[in-house]
């Protein structure tokens, strides 16, 4: 890809200083040796054009696959029965197509685009034009060779809106995906058709665990804050997977905008980023914030006209036809027509019973429905001069399902919800709730208009600004995808709406407990140094081992088998870290998987005091099984070709053109902050890393000057390149590099390619 891009250069110039001699509508892109494009233009459309061109050059096939997926066209190009993984959801192409066609009708997407701010529209227009400009430079042979012959669409601004909105669908997709076909045949004489019965259930592949730590002026020497951003995403991707793969870049309009960072999911602005005054990062809010209600409907599908009940009145369901083009095995294209039922609350889905969810017909009212305001949000945020301005930019344009954390040059730090939530008190939720305490809190009566959570025009009612749990501080804020409740270290936030998390049982995974312990350690003397902030993520301490291994080893006195005794000896000598050279980490990983599977040994989740140890359930009944699990893990490793004391990096590694690179980090369920979540161990090691540290960004201010150390840990692409291999080695060595941000720094940077483009595609 690097060679191909080099062949497509429009022109090459020696320096930024020639900008004044160029035509007004030009954009300059300078790539550093590690593959980061630095884009400079005179206006928003030109800036977007430059980044679209640069991104397409790096992620051409990924962009095409995502556009086809969210248009609902995968069956046309890949066949109906092939599988697709979208984020964490695994389903068939046909299921995916019907899901996104019902969720994203063209009219909804156009309305979302129409209300964006003028500068956002200009930037987005240029971005899409830049994507298409790059595609236009490729021959048919190059397209086929690069992406295996898949169709490359002409990109549209609606593709970017659909991609953003798709993030709101992931949590609901697990429920409604399996029923996409059966919901549309419920009123037919055939009932569940043979095709519907054959549908592959939607499943969740795995979750991920991003982290962030913001240290304010009260605990940092000097006046500026420090923020360590550690977003996690997939490490592998193929044509049947739509992953969150990060891409770093730098955008500049002199005197107007100067921002750098990384983004993913076709989003054209930094979700993790910095300017000279403010730095920020994104975390997943889906594990704590609930942005929608499930409305259990009263539906009658018998008779000639299926209907639903609203406030005691029978109303006809609107049955919409959804034609899907399908690639057949002989290469021909056929059209299959499906149906979907709509009420005044939107599309309806016949959902089977699940944990906390009765079976029935459901509508879903989501506060973020039809909102592409995340584009406005991040364009405004790029210009923030302090955390107050950053939070204001988010508040006025919420539209991304995430938490955000920020820090500024003045020592201020902040936490803010980027996702919209519904208006409505907890009392209203209780009044509208159906079922008992075992039923999910957001399942409400869909037959009552006062439980619609929509206005008279059918639009979701969104919570007022005062409802959101903003946090401003000069101390420490930390988050591991948990709720707001314990995000400010040393303080417990006042209860907010149930939509922001259960205030009575606050979500707190063991990674957050580990983070809280680390914050207590590093701030014990009142000052957090850059070295201490760095060690929080990269010392790879294993929380489960620190918390419970001594209790487990105490049981080894009764060990009988040689395998168990050998395993106990290895675990006793282990440093309780997941560094590449840590001996015992691999054995503990296999053992811990067995312990988790026992289900009755680990303490319950949701601790109230994060500093108090919670004991394992070691009883006369569980103790023998725990000891035996050690011996069984030793035997399992031997069968796979590993000694009991094999170093962690012998099993956890990355393959590059330069050879195999042992890496560090480990499993989320062991409480390792530098999470590198592997699949099941095989002979030779873990076949790949599913999710883990993908980008590291450490920003601070020294003598008033912003310093940004960054690393795209594994290149975020399977395409081999110098940048990918170099950064993989740096990650293995726990290194980051200083990002060249200012004009002076760029003048000294290792620039390997410079391209000047005009917005007129004919030039």
C-alpha positions in Angstrom: 0.0 0.0 0.0 2.9 2.4 0.8 4.4 1.8 -2.7 1.0 2.3 -4.3 0.3 5.5 -2.5 3.7 6.8 -3.5 2.9 6.2 -7.1 -0.2 8.2 -6.9 1.3 11.5 -5.6 0.0 14.6 -7.3 3.1 16.6 -6.6 5.9 16.7 -4.1 7.2 19.9 -2.4 10.1 20.4 0.0 8.4 22.5 2.7 5.3 24.1 4.2 6.7 27.4 3.3 5.5 27.3 -0.3 1.8 27.3 0.7 1.3 30.9 -0.1 2.2 30.3 -3.8 -0.5 27.6 -4.3 -4.0 28.0 -5.6 -6.5 28.7 -2.8 -8.3 25.3 -3.0 -5.3 23.1 -2.2 -4.4 20.8 0.7 -1.0 19.6 1.7 -0.5 16.1 3.3 2.8 15.2 4.9 3.4 11.7 6.1 5.9 10.8 8.8 7.9 7.6 8.7 5.4 6.0 11.1 2.6 6.6 8.7 0.8 9.6 10.3 -0.6 12.1 7.9 -0.3 15.8 8.8 -2.9 17.7 6.8 -2.9 21.5 6.2 -5.5 23.5 4.3 -7.0 26.9 4.2 -10.7 26.0 4.8 -12.8 23.2 6.2 -13.8 21.5 3.0 -10.2 21.4 1.8 -9.1 20.0 5.2 -11.7 17.3 5.0 -10.7 16.5 1.5 -7.1 16.0 2.6 -8.0 13.7 5.4 -10.5 11.7 3.3 -7.7 11.1 0.7 -5.2 10.1 3.4 -7.5 7.8 5.2 -8.6 6.1 2.0 -5.0 5.4 1.2 -4.5 3.7 4.5 -7.9 2.0 5.1 -9.4 1.7 1.6 -10.9 -1.8 2.0 -12.1 -1.2 5.5 -14.0 1.9 4.5 -15.6 0.1 1.6 -16.7 -2.8 3.8 -18.2 -0.5 6.4 -20.1 1.6 3.8 -21.7 -1.6 2.3 -22.5 -3.0 5.7 -24.4 0.0 7.0 -26.2 0.6 3.7 -27.6 -2.9 4.1 -25.8 -4.3 1.0 -23.6 -7.1 2.3 -25.8 -9.8 0.8 -25.4 -8.3 -2.6 -21.7 -8.5 -2.6 -20.9 -11.4 -0.2 -24.0 -13.6 -0.2 -26.8 -13.8 2.3 -25.4 -16.7 4.5 -21.8 -15.6 5.0 -21.0 -14.3 8.4 -20.1 -10.8 9.5 -18.7 -9.5 12.8 -19.7 -5.9 13.5 -17.9 -4.5 16.5 -18.6 -7.4 18.9 -21.7 -8.8 17.2 -21.6 -11.9 15.0 -24.5 -12.4 12.5 -25.2 -13.3 8.9 -25.1 -10.8 6.1 -28.8 -11.1 5.6 -29.5 -10.4 9.2 -27.2 -7.4 9.1 -28.8 -6.0 6.0 -32.3 -6.1 7.3 -31.2 -4.8 10.7 -29.5 -1.7 9.2 -32.2 -1.1 6.6 -34.9 -1.0 9.3 -32.8 1.1 11.7 -31.5 3.6 9.1 -34.1 4.6 6.5 -32.9 7.1 4.1 -35.2 9.9 5.4 -33.8 9.5 8.9 -30.2 9.8 7.8 -30.9 12.8 5.6 -32.6 14.6 8.5 -29.6 13.9 10.7 -27.3 15.5 8.0 -29.6 18.5 7.3 -29.3 19.8 10.9 -25.5 19.7 11.2 -23.6 23.0 11.6 -22.4 24.7 8.3 -18.7 24.2 9.0 -19.4 20.5 9.8 -21.2 20.1 6.5 -18.3 21.7 4.7 -15.7 19.4 6.4 -17.9 16.3 5.8 -18.4 17.3 2.1 -14.7 17.6 1.6 -14.0 14.4 3.5 -16.3 12.3 1.3 -14.9 13.9 -1.8 -11.4 13.0 -0.6 -12.3 9.4 -0.2 -13.7 9.3 -3.7 -10.7 11.2 -5.1 -8.4 8.5 -3.8 -10.6 5.7 -5.2 -10.7 7.4 -8.6 -6.9 7.2 -8.8 -7.0 3.4 -8.7 -7.3 1.1 -11.7 -9.7 -1.8 -11.7 -6.8 -4.1 -11.4 -5.5 -2.3 -8.3 -8.9 -2.4 -6.7 -9.2 -6.1 -7.2 -5.7 -6.8 -6.0 -6.1 -4.7 -2.9 -9.5 -5.8 -1.7 -10.1 -9.2 -3.2 -12.5 -8.0 -5.8 -15.2 -6.6 -3.5 -17.3 -3.8 -4.8 -15.9 -0.3 -4.0 -18.8 2.1 -3.7 -18.8 5.8 -4.4 -18.8 7.2 -0.9 -21.5 9.5 0.3 -21.9 11.8 3.4 -24.8 9.5 4.4 -22.2 6.7 4.8 -20.4 8.6 7.5 -23.7 9.4 9.3 -24.7 5.7 9.1 -21.4 4.6 10.5 -21.7 7.0 13.5 -25.3 5.9 14.1 -24.4 2.3 13.9 -22.6 2.6 17.3 -26.0 3.2 18.8 -27.3 -0.1 17.4 -24.7 -2.5 18.7 -26.3 -3.0 22.2 -29.7 -3.5 20.7 -28.5 -5.7 17.9 -27.8 -8.6 20.2 -31.6 -8.7 21.0 -33.2 -7.9 17.8 -30.8 -9.4 15.3 -31.9 -13.0 15.6 -35.5 -12.0 15.1 -35.2 -9.8 12.0 -36.7 -12.4 9.7 -39.2 -13.9 12.0 -40.6 -10.5 13.0 -41.5 -9.9 9.4 -43.3 -13.2 8.9 -45.3 -13.3 12.1 -48.6 -12.3 10.4 -48.2 -14.6 7.3 -49.9 -18.0 7.0 -46.5 -19.6 6.9 -45.6 -18.2 10.3 -41.9 -18.9 10.8 -40.6 -19.6 7.3 -37.9 -22.2 6.6 -35.6 -19.3 5.8 -36.3 -17.6 9.1 -35.7 -20.8 11.0 -32.3 -21.2 9.4 -31.1 -17.8 10.5 -27.9 -17.8 12.5 -28.3 -16.3 16.0 -26.5 -13.1 16.8 -23.8 -13.6 19.4 -21.3 -11.4 21.2 -17.7 -12.2 20.4 -16.1 -10.4 23.3 -16.0 -7.1 25.1 -13.2 -4.7 25.5 -11.8 -2.5 28.3 -10.5 0.9 27.5 -8.9 3.0 30.3 -8.1 6.7 31.0 -6.4 8.6 33.8 -6.5 12.3 34.2 -4.3 14.0 36.8 -5.2 17.6 37.7 -3.1 20.5 38.8 -3.4 19.7 42.5 -1.5 16.4 42.1 0.9 17.4 39.3 4.0 19.5 39.6 3.6 22.5 37.4 0.3 24.0 36.3 -0.8 21.6 33.6 -2.8 18.4 33.8 -1.7 15.0 32.6 -3.9 12.6 30.8 -3.0 9.1 29.8 -5.5 7.8 27.2 -5.6 4.0 26.6 -8.4 3.1 24.2 -8.8 -0.6 23.4 -9.9 -2.2 20.2 -9.5 -5.3 18.0 -6.1 -6.4 16.9 -7.2 -8.3 13.8 -9.6 -7.7 11.0 -10.6 -9.4 7.8 -13.2 -8.8 5.1 -15.9 -10.4 7.2 -15.2 -8.2 10.2 -16.0 -4.5 10.9 -13.7 -3.5 13.7 -12.8 -0.4 15.7 -9.4 0.1 14.1 -7.8 3.4 15.1 -6.1 5.8 12.7 -3.8 8.7 13.8 -3.7 12.1 12.0 -3.1 15.8 12.4 -5.4 18.6 11.0 -4.5 22.2 10.6 -6.2 25.3 9.3 -3.7 28.1 10.2 -5.3 30.5 12.8 -8.5 28.3 12.9 -7.9 24.7 14.0 -4.8 22.7 15.0 -5.6 19.3 16.4 -4.2 15.8 16.3 -5.0 12.4 17.7 -6.7 9.2 16.5 -10.1 8.1 15.4 -11.9 4.9 14.2 -15.1 3.7 12.5 -14.9 6.1 9.6 -15.2 9.0 11.9 -13.4 12.0 10.4 -12.3 13.8 13.6 -10.2 12.8 16.6 -12.1 10.8 19.2 -8.8 10.7 21.2 -6.9 13.9 20.7 -5.2 17.1 21.7 -4.6 20.7 20.7 -2.1 23.0 22.4 -4.5 23.7 25.3 -6.6 20.6 25.9 -6.4 16.8 25.6 -9.2 14.2 25.7 -10.1 10.6 25.3 -13.1 8.4 24.7 -14.3 5.4 26.7 -17.2 3.0 26.2 -20.4 4.1 27.9 -22.5 1.1 26.9 -21.5 -0.9 30.0 -23.1 1.6 32.3 -25.3 4.2 30.5 -28.6 3.1 29.0 -29.8 5.4 26.2 -33.0 3.7 25.3 -36.2 2.0 26.7 -37.6 -1.2 25.5 -41.3 -0.8 25.0 -43.3 -4.0 25.4 -46.1 -3.7 22.9 -49.6 -5.3 22.7 -49.7 -6.6 19.1 -52.3 -8.8 17.3 -51.0 -10.4 14.2 -54.1 -12.4 13.5 -56.6 -11.4 10.8 -56.1 -9.5 7.6 -54.7 -6.4 9.2 -52.2 -6.8 12.1 -52.5 -4.0 14.7 -51.2 -2.7 18.0 -52.9 -1.1 21.0 -52.1 2.5 22.2 -54.1 3.9 25.1 -56.8 1.3 24.5 -57.1 2.2 20.8 -56.5 -0.4 18.0 -54.1 1.0 15.4 -52.9 -0.7 12.2 -49.3 -1.7 11.9 -47.6 -0.2 8.9 -46.0 -3.1 6.9 -43.0 -1.9 4.9 -41.4 -3.9 2.1 -37.6 -4.3 2.3 -36.1 -5.6 -1.0 -32.6 -7.1 -0.5 -30.4 -8.0 -3.4 -28.6 -11.3 -2.8 -25.5 -12.8 -4.6 -26.3 -16.4 -5.4 -23.9 -19.3 -5.5 -23.9 -19.3 -9.3 -22.9 -15.6 -9.4 -26.4 -14.4 -10.3 -28.2 -11.7 -8.4 -31.8 -12.2 -7.1 -34.1 -9.9 -5.0 -35.7 -11.2 -1.8 -38.4 -9.0 -0.3 -38.9 -8.9 3.4 -41.3 -7.1 5.6 -41.0 -5.0 8.7 -43.7 -3.8 11.0 -43.8 -0.1 12.2 -45.8 1.6 14.8 -45.8 5.3 16.0 -42.8 4.2 18.2 -40.8 3.0 15.2 -40.0 -0.5 13.9 -41.2 -3.5 16.0 -39.4 -6.7 16.7 -40.7 -10.0 18.0 -38.1 -10.9 20.6 -37.7 -14.1 22.5 -37.4 -14.3 26.2 -33.9 -13.5 27.7 -32.4 -12.7 31.0 -34.6 -10.0 32.6 -36.6 -9.7 29.3 -40.1 -11.3 28.7 -40.8 -12.5 25.3 -43.0 -10.3 23.1 -43.1 -7.5 20.6 -40.8 -4.6 21.3 -40.2 -1.0 20.1 -37.0 0.7 21.1 -37.0 4.5 21.8 -33.4 5.7 21.8 -32.4 9.2 22.8 -29.7 9.2 20.0 -32.1 8.1 17.3 -31.4 9.9 14.1 -28.6 12.0 15.6 -25.3 12.7 13.9 -24.5 15.5 16.3 -21.3 13.7 17.3 -19.8 15.3 14.1 -20.7 18.8 15.4 -19.5 17.8 18.9 -16.0 16.9 18.0 -15.4 19.7 15.5 -16.4 22.1 18.3 -14.3 20.3 20.8 -11.1 20.6 18.7 -11.1 24.3 19.4 -11.5 24.1 23.2 -9.1 26.2 25.2 -9.9 24.6 28.5 -11.9 21.7 29.9 -14.9 24.0 30.5 -15.1 24.8 26.8 -14.6 21.2 26.0 -17.5 20.1 28.2 -19.7 22.8 26.7 -18.9 21.6 23.2 -20.0 18.1 24.2 -23.1 19.3 26.1 -24.4 21.3 23.1 -23.8 18.5 20.6 -24.2 15.1 22.3 -24.3 12.2 19.9 -21.6 9.5 20.5 -22.2 6.6 22.9 -19.2 7.2 25.1 -17.8 8.8 28.2 -15.2 11.5 27.6 -12.4 12.6 29.8 -10.3 15.8 29.3 -7.4 17.8 30.8 -6.0 21.2 30.1 -2.9 23.3 30.4 -4.3 25.1 33.4 -4.5 21.9 35.5 -8.3 21.3 35.1 -9.7 17.9 34.4 -13.2 16.8 33.5 -15.5 13.8 32.9 -18.6 14.2 30.7 -21.1 11.9 29.0 -21.1 12.2 25.2 -24.2 10.0 24.8 -27.7 11.4 24.9 -30.1 9.9 27.4 -33.9 10.0 27.7 -35.7 12.6 29.7 -37.8 11.0 32.5 -37.5 10.6 36.2 -36.8 7.3 38.0 -40.4 7.6 39.3 -41.7 7.7 35.7 -39.6 4.6 34.9 -41.1 2.8 37.9 -44.7 3.8 36.9 -44.1 2.6 33.3 -42.2 -0.5 34.2 -43.7 -3.9 33.4 -43.0 -7.1 35.4 -41.4 -7.5 38.7 -37.9 -6.8 40.1 -36.4 -9.5 37.9 -37.3 -7.6 34.7 -34.8 -5.1 33.3 -35.5 -1.5 34.6 -36.0 0.0 31.1 -38.7 -2.4 29.9 -41.8 -0.2 29.9 -45.4 -0.4 28.9 -45.5 0.2 25.1 -49.3 0.4 25.1 -49.3 3.7 27.0 -48.5 7.0 25.3 -47.3 8.5 28.5 -44.6 5.9 28.5 -43.5 6.6 25.0 -40.6 8.9 26.0 -41.3 10.8 22.8 -42.8 14.2 22.1 -46.0 14.8 20.1 -44.0 14.8 16.9 -42.6 11.3 17.7 -39.1 12.5 18.5 -37.3 11.0 21.6 -37.4 13.2 24.6 -33.8 14.0 25.6 -32.6 14.7 29.1 -31.8 18.3 30.1 -28.2 19.4 30.7 -28.8 19.4 34.4 -29.5 15.7 34.4 -25.9 14.7 33.3 -23.2 13.8 35.8 -20.4 16.2 34.7 -17.3 16.1 36.9 -14.8 18.9 37.1 -11.7 18.5 39.3 -8.1 19.3 39.9 -7.4 15.9 41.6 -7.7 12.5 39.8 -10.3 11.2 37.5 -10.1 7.6 36.2 -12.3 5.3 34.3 -12.2 1.8 32.9 -15.6 1.9 31.0 -17.4 2.1 34.4 -20.1 4.5 35.4 -19.7 8.0 36.8 -20.2 6.9 40.4 -16.6 6.3 41.4 -14.9 8.1 38.5 -13.4 10.9 40.6 -10.8 9.3 42.8 -11.6 9.6 46.5 -15.1 10.8 46.0 -18.5 9.2 45.5 -20.7 11.2 43.1 -24.3 11.9 43.9 -26.9 9.7 42.4 -28.3 10.5 39.0 -31.0 9.0 36.8 -31.1 5.2 36.5 -30.2 5.8 32.8 -26.7 6.6 33.9 -26.2 3.4 35.8 -27.7 1.8 38.9 -26.8 4.1 41.8 -27.7 1.4 44.3 -25.5 -1.2 42.7 -22.8 0.8 40.9 -21.0 -1.0 38.1 -17.4 -1.6 39.0 -15.3 -4.2 37.2 -12.2 -5.5 38.8 -10.1 -3.4 36.4 -11.7 -0.3 38.0 -10.9 -1.7 41.5 -7.3 -2.2 40.3 -7.2 1.4 39.0 -8.5 2.7 42.3 -5.8 0.9 44.2 -3.2 2.3 41.8 -4.5 5.8 42.2 -4.2 5.5 46.0 -0.6 4.3 45.6 0.7 6.9 43.1 -1.0 9.8 44.9 0.1 8.8 48.4 2.8 11.5 48.6 0.5 14.1 47.1 2.2 14.3 43.7 1.8 12.0 40.7 4.9 12.1 38.4 4.9 11.3 34.7 6.8 8.1 35.4 4.2 6.9 37.9 1.4 7.7 35.4 3.2 5.7 32.8 3.7 2.7 35.1 0.0 2.4 35.9 -0.6 1.0 32.5 2.7 -0.5 31.5 3.9 -2.4 34.7 1.2 -5.0 33.9 0.3 -5.9 37.4 -2.2 -8.7 37.7 -5.0 -7.7 40.0 -6.4 -11.2 40.5 -3.0 -12.5 41.6 -2.3 -9.6 43.9 -5.7 -10.0 45.5 -6.2 -13.7 45.8 -3.1 -15.8 44.9 -1.9 -15.9 48.5 -5.2 -17.5 49.6 -5.0 -20.0 46.7 -1.4 -20.9 47.5 -2.3 -21.6 51.1 -4.3 -24.5 49.8 -1.2 -26.0 48.2 -0.2 -27.6 51.5 -2.7 -30.3 50.8 -1.6 -30.9 47.2 -1.1 -34.6 46.3 -0.4 -34.8 42.6 3.0 -34.0 41.2 1.4 -31.7 38.6 -0.3 -29.6 41.3 2.8 -29.4 43.4 4.8 -28.2 40.4 2.1 -25.7 39.5 2.1 -24.3 43.0 5.9 -23.9 42.9 5.7 -21.9 39.7 2.9 -19.6 40.9 4.8 -19.1 44.2 7.8 -17.8 42.3 5.8 -15.7 39.8 6.2 -11.9 39.9 2.4 -11.5 39.6 2.8 -9.5 36.4 2.0 -10.1 32.8 5.2 -8.9 31.3 6.5 -10.9 28.3 9.2 -12.6 30.4 6.9 -13.3 33.4 7.1 -17.0 34.3 3.8 -18.1 35.9 1.5 -15.7 34.1 0.6 -18.3 31.5 -0.2 -21.0 34.0 -2.2 -18.5 36.1 -4.2 -17.5 33.0 -5.2 -21.1 32.3 -5.9 -21.7 36.0 -8.0 -18.5 36.3 -10.2 -19.5 33.3 -11.0 -22.6 35.2 -11.7 -20.7 38.4 -14.1 -18.3 36.7 -15.9 -21.2 35.1 -16.7 -22.6 38.6 -18.9 -19.5 39.1 -19.3 -20.0 42.9 -15.7 -19.1 43.9 -15.3 -15.4 42.9 -16.9 -12.7 45.0 -19.9 -10.8 43.7 -19.4 -7.8 41.5 -20.2 -4.2 42.4 -18.1 -3.4 45.5 -19.0 -0.2 47.3 -15.6 0.4 48.8 -13.0 -0.2 46.1 -10.1 -0.4 48.6 -11.5 -3.3 50.7 -10.5 -6.8 49.7 -13.3 -9.2 48.9 -12.4 -12.8 49.7 -12.8 -15.8 47.4 -15.4 -18.4 48.5 -13.1 -21.0 49.7 -15.1 -23.7 51.4 -14.6 -27.4 52.1 -16.6 -28.0 48.9 -14.7 -25.6 46.7 -11.1 -26.0 48.0 -10.4 -29.4 46.5 -11.6 -28.2 43.1 -9.4 -25.1 43.3 -6.3 -27.1 44.0 -7.1 -29.6 41.3 -7.5 -26.7 38.8 -3.9 -25.9 39.3 -2.8 -29.4 38.4 -5.2 -29.6 35.5 -3.8 -26.4 34.1 -0.3 -27.8 34.3 -1.4 -30.8 32.3 -3.2 -28.7 29.8 -0.1 -26.6 29.1 1.9 -29.8 28.7 -0.5 -31.1 26.1 -0.2 -27.9 24.2 3.6 -27.9 24.3 4.3 -25.5 27.1 6.1 -26.0 30.3 4.4 -24.9 33.5 6.8 -22.0 33.9 6.8 -20.9 30.2 7.1 -17.1 29.9 4.0 -15.2 29.0 5.5 -13.9 25.8 6.0 -17.4 24.5 2.3 -17.7 24.1 1.3 -14.0 23.6 3.0 -12.5 20.6 2.6 -10.6 17.3 3.9 -11.8 14.0 5.6 -9.3 11.7 7.8 -9.2 8.7 10.7 -9.0 11.1 9.7 -12.1 12.9 7.7 -12.9 16.0 7.5 -10.3 18.8 6.6 -11.4 22.3 4.2 -8.8 23.9 2.9 -8.0 27.3 -0.5 -7.3 28.9 -3.2 -9.8 29.6 -6.8 -10.8 30.3 -9.5 -8.4 31.3 -11.0 -10.8 33.8 -7.7 -10.9 35.6 -7.9 -7.2 36.2 -4.9 -6.2 34.0 -5.2 -2.6 33.0 -3.0 -3.1 29.9 -5.6 -5.6 28.6 -4.6 -7.8 25.7 -7.5 -10.3 25.6 -6.5 -13.5 23.9 -8.8 -16.3 22.7 -8.4 -19.9 23.7 -4.8 -21.1 23.9 -3.6 -23.5 21.2 -0.5 -25.4 20.3 2.1 -22.7 19.5 0.4 -20.0 21.6 -2.6 -17.7 21.4 -3.6 -17.5 17.7 -4.2 -13.8 17.9 -5.2 -11.0 20.3 -8.9 -10.3 20.1 -9.0 -6.9 21.8 -6.6 -4.8 23.7 -4.5 -1.7 24.0 -4.7 -0.2 20.5 -3.5 3.4 21.0 -1.6 5.1 23.8 -1.6 8.9 24.2 0.1 10.6 27.1 -0.3 14.4 27.1 1.1 16.8 29.6 2.4 20.4 29.8 6.0 21.1 30.6 7.0 24.8 31.1 3.8 25.8 29.4 4.4 23.7 26.3 2.2 20.7 25.3 4.0 17.4 25.1 2.3 14.4 23.5 3.8 10.9 23.6 1.8 8.5 21.5 1.8 5.0 20.0 -0.4 3.1 17.6 0.5 -0.2 19.4 0.1 -2.7 16.5 -0.4 -0.5 13.4 -4.2 -1.3 13.4 -3.9 -3.0 10.1 -2.8 -6.4 8.9 -1.0 -4.8 6.0 2.7 -5.0 6.7 4.6 -1.7 6.8 7.6 -0.1 8.4 5.3 1.9 10.7 3.4 -1.2 11.9 6.5 -3.2 12.7 8.3 -0.3 14.3 5.4 0.5 16.6 4.9 -3.1 17.4 8.5 -3.3 18.6 8.1 -0.1 20.5 5.0 -1.5 22.3 6.8 -4.7 23.2 9.6 -2.5 24.6 7.1 -0.3 26.4 8.1 2.8 24.5 6.2 5.7 23.0 7.3 8.5 20.7 7.0 12.3 20.8 4.3 13.4 18.3 5.6 16.3 16.1 2.8 18.9 16.6 4.2 22.4 16.2 5.6 23.8 13.0 9.0 23.8 14.5 8.7 20.1 15.5 7.3 19.2 12.0 10.3 20.9 10.4 12.6 18.5 12.2 10.4 15.4 11.7 11.2 12.5 9.5 8.8 13.3 6.6 8.9 10.5 4.0 6.3 11.9 1.6 4.5 15.1 0.8 1.5 15.4 -1.4 -0.4 18.5 -2.7 -4.0 18.0 -3.9 -6.5 20.4 -5.5 -10.2 20.0 -4.9 -10.8 19.9 -8.6 -10.6 16.2 -9.4 -9.5 17.1 -13.0 -6.3 18.7 -11.8 
